[in-house]
Amino acid sequence: MLPEEKVDVSAFLLCPMPGTLVSCTVEAGQRVEAGQELAVVEAMKMQNVLRAEKAGVIKSVNAKAGDTLKVDAVIVEFEEEQ
């Protein structure tokens, strides 16, 4: 059996569970700090706040409020660090 490939997803904010995007508080080009709220996902009547794991600049926002998301759907993409 081949070992599982490790994919670097540190440049993305992924949806941790199936649910509905309630809000996304960032936009492309915005600078964010570690721990800053980026989005809120509602699953099973619970609202889950998704926060930035690191400081960076938002490259794109791939979902809007009201969208239904699957597990590992990309909500926000960060610019590559230089």
C-alpha positions as CSV (number, residue, x, y, z in Angstrom):
1,M,0.0,0.0,0.0
2,L,1.3,3.4,-0.9
3,P,1.7,6.0,1.8
4,E,-0.8,8.8,1.8
5,E,0.4,12.0,0.2
6,K,0.5,14.9,2.5
7,V,-1.1,18.0,1.0
8,D,-0.2,21.5,2.3
9,V,-3.5,23.2,3.1
10,S,-2.1,26.0,5.2
11,A,-3.0,28.6,2.5
12,F,-6.7,27.8,2.8
13,L,-9.5,28.1,5.4
14,L,-11.4,24.8,4.9
15,C,-14.9,24.0,6.2
16,P,-14.4,21.5,9.0
17,M,-18.0,20.0,8.7
18,P,-21.0,20.1,6.4
19,G,-23.1,23.2,7.0
20,T,-24.2,26.6,5.9
21,L,-22.0,29.7,5.8
22,V,-23.6,32.2,8.0
23,S,-21.1,35.0,7.5
24,C,-17.6,35.7,6.1
25,T,-16.1,38.8,7.7
26,V,-13.1,39.2,5.4
27,E,-12.5,40.3,1.8
28,A,-9.8,39.9,-0.8
29,G,-6.7,42.0,-0.1
30,Q,-7.5,42.3,3.6
31,R,-4.7,41.6,6.1
32,V,-5.6,39.3,9.0
33,E,-3.9,38.4,12.3
34,A,-3.7,35.0,13.9
35,G,-6.9,34.3,15.9
36,Q,-9.0,36.8,14.0
37,E,-12.5,35.6,13.1
38,L,-12.8,34.8,9.4
39,A,-16.2,33.1,9.0
40,V,-19.1,31.5,10.9
41,V,-20.5,28.1,9.8
42,E,-23.8,26.7,11.1
43,A,-24.1,22.9,11.4
44,M,-26.8,21.1,13.4
45,K,-28.2,24.4,14.7
46,M,-24.7,25.3,16.2
47,Q,-22.7,28.2,15.0
48,N,-19.0,27.6,14.7
49,V,-16.5,30.5,14.5
50,L,-13.6,29.8,12.2
51,R,-10.5,31.8,13.0
52,A,-7.2,32.5,11.2
53,E,-4.4,30.1,12.3
54,K,-1.7,32.6,11.1
55,A,-1.3,36.2,10.0
56,G,-1.5,36.8,6.3
57,V,-3.3,38.5,3.4
58,I,-6.6,37.2,1.9
59,K,-6.1,36.2,-1.8
60,S,-9.8,35.3,-2.4
61,V,-13.1,34.5,-0.7
62,N,-14.6,31.5,-2.4
63,A,-18.0,31.3,-0.6
64,K,-20.7,33.8,0.4
65,A,-23.2,33.9,3.2
66,G,-26.0,31.3,2.7
67,D,-23.9,28.9,0.7
68,T,-24.1,25.2,1.7
69,L,-20.6,23.8,2.2
70,K,-19.2,20.3,2.3
71,V,-16.4,19.0,4.4
72,D,-13.0,20.5,3.3
73,A,-14.7,23.1,1.0
74,V,-12.4,26.1,0.5
75,I,-13.9,29.2,2.1
76,V,-10.9,31.6,2.0
77,E,-7.6,31.4,0.3
78,F,-4.5,33.1,1.6
79,E,-1.7,34.7,-0.5
80,E,1.6,32.7,-0.6
81,E,4.2,33.9,1.9
82,Q,7.4,35.2,0.5
